[in-house]
Amino acid sequence: MIRRFLNDRRGNYAGIARTAGQLVRSRDGSMMPVVVLLIIPLIAAVGLSVDYTSAVNTKDGMRNALDAGILAITTMPTNTSKGDREAMLQQSYKANGGLGTATLNNVTIDAFGSASFTASASYPMPTDFMSIANIKTVQIGVNSAVRKTPALVETTFKVSKVSGHWGKTMTLYGTKFGATTAKPMMTIEYAYNGFGDPKGYGTTIVKKITNAGGADIITTVQKQECKTATVKNFNNLPAGAITQTSGSTKYLTTCTNTMYPANSDGAIIDVSQINELYLEMNVPSGNPKILKSNDPLTSNRLYIGPSATDMPEVATGNKVDIFTSVPCGQTGYQAWEDGGNPVPAPVANADFFYSVQGKCDYNQRPSETVLTQ
């Protein structure tokens, strides 16, 4: 009778009812029929719990895989088609263990470079115990969305003033997407004129370095030449003149800027294809001799701020992200202390001053991407 009950449960509900009635009316003294009737709901409840747990785990795995996939497509080149992005989404989704089908629903990039992406995935999960009730699959669905803010794609450097008795060179290094070696993109070279004044001034040359696949192309974009003389007094000073006094000796320094071309704003550096940027100051007579913006031991000699007089010193132990330290659409200011003075110290002690201005747009760097769903 029990065997007939178990056989009848496969979609034949009238048979189940008829068999159950026979079990209840059984007079053979056996408790087995009653036990079977009590166990059936328990098995059903446990089975439902097992299927539910499986669905929850499946959904979590799909969600994680879809998040990984949608983040992956935000690092593709800016001119990538929606179809190519969707193919990458699906590939990444599968590689991260996603089940079912992933779909790229929307890609929006506005005129200011802000971007948003939405995607979804669905999977008909087979059931184990719910199939007893003729529920063969349960549809699992997940959604994911990301927002990507504009990132630095171009930066312009212009020397304000460099001083000191030590020669020094600042170099901007960049590592392209997919590359492992940083290449120089710009140098600012300073040479002391040897006049003997307390602060010391000289000639600074800014050079832009580009490479189209062959040899580096080096182009001078700015030359600042500072000349110093002793004077009897500081009357009728020219605009921008720098004055110093040592004992009874008065020093007057004047600087001239020559831009190439004449209407240039400075060294315009394209960083749209650059994944990592850092600045390096080489001071052969300094201690330390090499200062780097991405070195926690030496980045505290860099000053960054919104104005020429408001430049806080980088806190000791920090790495500087050049991409976020250059403001978008406005002028920022930076300076270096070349090693002649201990730090921390006021920005007035710095020796190497320049301005930076950033242009921002949509970019494939992942650092500006935030999951919103």
DALIN-V647718 format. One line per field, one symbol per residue. ss: DSSP state (A for helix, B for strand, O for the rest). psi: psi as a letter, one per 30 degrees, with the letter a starting at -180 (. if undefined). A space follows every 10 residues. Layout:
BEGIN
ss: ???
psi: ???
END
This chain:
BEGIN
ss: OAAAAAAAOO OOAAAAAAAA AAAAOOOOOO OAAAAAAAAA AAAAAAAAAA AAAAAAAAAA AAAAAAAAAA AAAOOOOOOO OAAAAAAAAA AAAAAOOOOO BBBBBBBBBO OOOOBBBBBB BBBBBBOOOA AAAOOOBBBB BBBBBBBBOO BBBBBBBBBB BBBOOOOBBB BBBBBBOOOO OOBBBBBBBB BBOOOOOOOO BBBBBBBBBB OOOOOOBBBB BBBBBBBBBB BOOOOOOOOO OBBBBBOOBB BBBBBBBBBO OOOOOOBBBB OOOBBBBBBB BBOOOOOOOB BBOOOOOOAA ABBBBOOOOO OBBOOOOOOO OAAAAOOBOO BBBBBBOOOO OOOOOOAAAO OBBBBBBBBB BOOOOAAABB BOO
psi: eeeeeeeffi fieeeeeeee eeeefkggfk feeeeeeeee eeeeeeeeee eeeeeeeeee eeeeeeeeee eeffgllfgk leeeeeeeee eeeefggklb kkkjekkkjl fffklkkkll klkjkkldff feggjelkkk kllkklkjlk lkfkkkkkke kkllfkllkk kkkkklkflf kkkkfkkjkk kkfgegleek lbkkkkkkkl kgfblkjkkk fkkjkkkklk lelhkhklkg kkklkjbgkk kkkkkkkkkj legkfajjkj gfgkekklkk kjjefljlek kkfgjfffff gkkklflffi jkkkkkgkkk jeeffjkkgl klkllkkgff klllllfffl fjkllkkkkk aklgkffgkk kf.
END
